C-alpha cells in the first residue's frame, strides 16, 4: 500500500512537473531561473518512480505524463498552446550570446551613455554609438553619398548625419529640416527626400546643396488623420512608386475610411493613390526583397486577447491582398470579436508569426552587407518590445534566413540587451544597410543611432 501511494505521488509530481514546464515555456521572456521548479518536480518524481519500479515502467510513466500534460495544456489553455516550434524558439532564446560593449567617443558619452553600455550579440559584430540626437529618433534612410537621414517626430525634425573620416562615428549632425508635423517614414530617391507626416506625404529638396531643405512639395495632402496610429512608413519600389503604411485608428474595429489599416501605392509625380494591400493593423516596417520584386511588411497585432495572442507578423505583401484585420490574424485565425471562419478563409496568411507584444518595427535585407553569406542572406527585424501588466518585453534585433525568395520559419537571435535590472534603457526602432556595408540601427529611448559592423569577413 505504501509503495503504491509512493508511485501515485511520484506520477503526479512528474505530471505537475511537465505541466509547469509547458506552462513556463509558453510565457516568453521569462528568466531561465524559473525552470528550477519544474526541474525539481520532474527529477524527484522520476527518481521515486525508478527506485520503486523497473526502468521500462518509469519510461512509460514519464511518456504518459508528458502527453497528458500536453493534452491538458492545449485543451484548457489554447492561448498557451505548446508546439514543437515554440519549444525550439524558447530554447534558442534561452541561449546566451557574447557581450559586446558599445564603443563611444568621449565627446559623445553623455546621458544614457555616461555609464558603459553592453549588449548581447549572436554574431561576430562590433557596435558603435554612431550619433546621439536631442530627441526620440525613429526611421532611417541613406543617400548615394552615404549620409544618414533620421526622423525625430516629437521635434518635427529631420537630421542629416555624416561620417567624413569613416571612423564609424558621425562627425556632423545637421538639422536638415524642421517645423514638420511628426515626420516618420522617410525615403531617399534621386536627390529628393520623401517624408510621411500623419496627414500628408512630402517631397523635400536641397536645391542649392547647403544641407538645408529649401523646397517642399506636397505629394498627397489628405491622408486619414483622425486619431489612432499616426506613424506612416515608406518604401520605394523599382516601379517608381512609393508604398505608404497607414495604421488603424483603433485596437479592433471596422474602419469608416478604407485607407486605414492598409499599404497605399502612390505615384510620387502625380500623387495618384490606391490601396495596394489591406487588413494590416499597423505595418511599421516596409522593405523590398533584394531583387526588388517582393514587398515585405512587419505588422503589430491588436491587444486584449491575453499575453500570447494574437501574434505580431511578418507579411509578404501582394497586390490586392487582404491580411485579415480586424476579422483575422496570423495564419487565418479567427478573431473572436468580429471574425468568422468563412471571412478568414479568403485572407492571406502571415509569412512569419512573431511573439505577441514583441512589436516589430523596422525591417531590412542584408544583401549589401560587408559580412559572411549567412548574414547577407537574412532579413533583419527590429522588435521594439513593450511593457504591459508590469511586465517588460525587451527590445532586440533578430535575423530571419532568406533563400529563394522565402523566409525561414523562425528567426535567430542577433542583438539584444537593452535592459538592466528589469528596466529598459533603450528601445530599438529602425534598421537599414548603409552604403558602407554596415547596419545602422535607431534607438528611440536612448535617442541614439548605432553602427553595426562585422569584425571579420570570411
N, C-alpha and C positions, 0 to 999 in steps of 0.2 A: 504493500500500500504506500509506504513511504517512498519507494523508488518510483512508482507511478506518478505520485504527486510531484516529485522532482522533475520527471520527464515532461509533465504538462507545464510546470512552471518554466522550465528551460525553453520549451517550444514557444510559449507566449513571449518570453524575453526576446527570442530570435525574431518572432513576428513583429514585435514592437520595435526592435532594432532596425529591421528592414523598412518598416513604415516610416519611422522618424528619419531614416537616411533618405528615402524617396521624397519625403516632405521637405527636407532641408535642401535637396538638390533642385527642387522646383522654385526655390527662393533665390533669385540672382543676387550677386554682390555681397553675400554673407561671408563673414570670416571663416576660414577653414578650421578654426579652433572649435567651431560648433559641432564638428564631426566627432568630437570626443565622446559625446553621449551615445550616439548610435553605435560607435565602435565598441564601447564598453558592454552595451546590451548584447550585441552580436557575439563578442568574444566570450563573455561569461556564459551566455546561453549555449553556445556551441561546445564550450568546454564541459559543461554539465552533461549535455547530450552524449558527447563522445565517451565520457567516463562511465556512463550508465547504459550504453548500448554500443553495438558494433558500428564500424565506420560507414557501412552501407546505409543503415537506418539513419545515421546522423546526416549523411549527404542528402538522402531523400527528404528528411525533415527540413533541412536548410533550403532545398529547392522548392518544396511545397510552400513554406512560409514566405519565401520571396515572391512567388507567383500570387499567393493570396494577398499579400500586402500591395502588390502592383494592381491587382484587380480592384481592391477596396479603394485605392488611391484614385484610379481612373474612373471608377463608378460614382463615388461620392464627392470627389473633388475634381471635376472636369477642367476647371480653370488652372489646375496644377498638374495636368496630365503629364506623366513621365514617358518619354520616348528615348530610344537609343541615341538619337541625335542630340537630345537635350542633355543626356548624361555625358556624352562626348564633349559638348560645348562647355559644360560646367567643369569637367576635368581640365580642359585646356586653360580656362580662366584661373584655375587654382595654381597653375604652374608659375613659378617666379621667373621674372626676367632678370636682366642685368641693370645695375644702377648706372645712370648717365647724368652727370652734373651739367646744368645749363651754363654754358660759357657766357659771361657778361663782361663788357668793357667797364672799367672803373667809373667812367663818366656817366654810364647809363644805370649803374647799380643803385637805384633808389626805389622807394615804395615797396612793392611786393618783393623786389629782388635785392633788398638790403641783406637779407639772410640768404645763404646758399640754398638754391632750389635744385632738387634732384627728381628725375623721372625714372620710370622703369621701362627699359627698351627690350624689344624682342627681335632686333636686327642689328647689324654692325654699323651703327649710326652715331653721329655727333649732333648735339643740339646747341644752337647759339641763340642768344637774345638779339635778333636782328634789329628790332626797334621797339620802343615803348612810347605810346602816344597819350595825349591828355584826356582821352575818353574811351568808352567802350567800343572796341573795334569789331567789325563784322566781316563782310565779304571782300574778296581779293580778286585782282586781275593783274596782268602784266603786259607791257608793250613790247615791241620788237627790240628795243634797246635794253631791255632787262629791268626797267623801272617797275616798281610795285605800287599799285594804287589800292587804297583801302577806304571803305566807308565807315563813318562814325555817325550813326543815326541820331544819337542824343544831341550832338553838336551841330547837326545839319551840315556836315563837312566831309570832304574827301582830301586825303593826304597822299602825296607822292613821295616814295622812298627810293633813294638812290645809293648804291654802293660803288663809289667811284674807284676805290682801290681793291675791290674784290676780296676783302678780308672776311666777309660774312657778317659784317655789321654795317648798318645804314649810316652813311656819312651825312646825308641830308634828309630831313623830314619836312617837306614843303607843304604848306596849306594850299592845295591846288584849287579848291573851290569851297565856298561856304554860303550860308543863307538858304539851304535847301530844307525840304520837309522830310525828315527821317529817310535819307538815302540808304538803300540796302543793296540790292543786286547791282552788279557792275561788270561791264564787259568792254574790253578794248578791241577796236576793229578799224583798220585802215586809217589810223591817225585821229580817230574820234573815240570818245568815251561815252558809252551808253549807260545810263544810271536810272534805276527804278525807284520812284517815290511811291507812297501808298496810292496816290490818285493819278499819277502821270508818269510817262516814260520820256526821258530827256536825252538829247544828244549834245554833248559838250565838246567844244573845240578850243584849242590854244593856237590861234592863227598867227600870232607873232612870235611864238616859241620863247616866251618869257616865263614858262612854268606857272602860268595863271590862266584860268579859263576866261576867255573874252567873248565867246559866242555860245549862246544857249538856244537850242531849237526843241520845241515840244513835238515829239513824235506821236504820242497818244495822250489826250488830256482828260479822259473821262473814265479812268479805271475805277471800279467799285471801292469806295472808301467809307463804308457805313458801320465801322466797328469791327471787332474780331481781329483776326490775324492781319496785321498790316505789312509784314515783311514781304517784299516782292523780290523774286530771284530771277536771274537771267542766264541764258546761254545763247551762243551764236552758232548757227548751223552752216554747213557748207553750201546750202541752198541760198544763202544770203539773208535768211530770215532770222529774227530774234524770237526766242522762246521764253515766255514770261510766266512764272508760277504765281498764282493768286490763291491764297488760303481761304478757308471758310470764315464766316462771321460768327460761328458758334462751335460748341463742342460736338453736338449732333443735332441736325435739323435739316429740313428741306429748304433749300435756298430760293429766294424770290428772284435773285439776279443769276442767270445761268452762267455768268462768267466766274462766279465764286466756286472755289474748290476745283480749279482747272489749271491746265497749262495752255496759254494762248500762243498762237503763231502770229507774228507781227512783221509786216513789211516795213523795214526802217526808213524807206524812202517815202512811201505814201501814208504810212500809219494804218493801212488796211489790216484788220484784226479778225481772226476767227478762232473758235475753240479747237485746239489740237487734241486734247485728252481731258476727260472729266472724272469725277468721283475720287478726287485726290484732296484729302482734307487739308493738308498743309505741306506742300512739297517745297522744301527749302533748297536742297542740293539739286542742281541740274548740270549735266555734262554729257558730251557726246563721246561715243566709243572711239578708239584710236583710228579706225578707218573713216570716222565721220558719219557713219550711216545710221547709228542707233542712238537715240536719246534715252538717257537713264535719269531717274529721279529718286530722291530719298523723301519718304513721306512719314509724317508724325501722326500716329493714331490718336483716337479720342480717349478721354479718361472716363472713369465711372464704372468700369467692369472689373475692378479688382486690380491687384498688383501684377497679374500675369497676362491680362488681356486688355485690349487687343494688341497684337504685335505691331511694332513700327516696321516699316517696309522699305525695301529697295525694289523699284519697279522699272521694267523695260517698257518705255512709253511708245505706243504706236498710234498712228493717226486714227482718230475717232474712237479710241479705246475708252471703255468705261471701267474704272477701277473700284467701283462699288460704294464708296462713302456717299450717304450715311447709312446705306442699307446693308453693306457687307464689309468685311475686312480680310486681310491676309489671303489665304488660299480659298477664296469664295465662301468664307464662313459667314453665317447669318448673324447680323447684329440684332439682338433681342428686342430693341426698341422699335425699329422701323422695318427691319428686313424680312425677307421670306426666301425659301429655297428656290422658288421659281425666278424671283428677281435676281438672285445671286448667280444663277446658272448662266446668265448671259454676260457676266462681267469678266474682266481679265484678272487672273490670279497674280498675286505678288511673285516676284522672282526670288526674293530672299525675305524671310521673316526675321526680324531682329527682336531682341528682348523688349517687352513693354517698358515704357518710360526711359528708354535709352536716348531718345530724342536725336535721331540722325539729322545732321545738317549738311555741311559741305562734303562733296564727293569729287574725286579726280582720278583719272587713269595715269599710270606711271610709265607709259611707253617712252617718254623723253627723259627719263631719269638717268643720271650717271650712276648706275647701280647694276648689280647682277641681274640676270634674266628673270629670276623668280619675282623680284621686286618691280621690274618693268612690266611684267605680265600680271598686274594686280590693279584692282580698284581700291582706292583709299577712301575710307568712310570716317567722318568725324562724328563721334557720339558725344553730344553736348552734355548729356547727363541731366538729372533732375533731382528735386528734393520734395518729397511728399510724405505725409503722415510721420513726420520727424525721422524720415529715413533718407539717407543720401545715396543716390545712384551716381557715382563719379563719372566724369567725362573721360574719354580716351579716344585713341585712333586705332582702327582695325584695318586690315587689308584682306580683300577677297580675291583669290586667284581667278584670273580671267584667261580663258583659252577658247579659240574658235568661236568668238562672239558669245560665249556663255560664261556666266559666273559660277564658281564652285558653290556647293550647297551651304557652306559655312565660312565665316571669316576667321582670320587668325589675328591674335594679339600683335600689335605693332608698337604702340607707345601709350603709356598710362602713368598715373601717379600724381594727378593734380589735387590730391587731398592729403591732409595731415591731421591726425588725431580726430577723425570724424568730421572734419570741415574742409570744404574745398577752397583752395587759394587761387585756382584758375579754372576756366571753362572754355575748352576749345570750340571753335565755330566753323571756320572755313579752311580749305586746303587747296593749293594749286602747285603746279610744277613750274618753276621759274625757267627763264631762258638759259640759266647756268646749269641746268640739270639737277637742281636740288628742290626739295619740298619747302614750301612756305605755309605756315600754319598760324591762324589768328586765334587769340585768346581774349574773349570779351572781358572776363573778370580781372585779369591781370593787365588789361589794356596793352597787350603785347603781341608781337609777331615773331615767331621763331623760324630760324633757318635750319633745316634738317638735311645733313649731308652724309654720304656713305664713307666710312673710313677707308675701305679698300674696294676695288672693283676687280673681280676675278674673271 
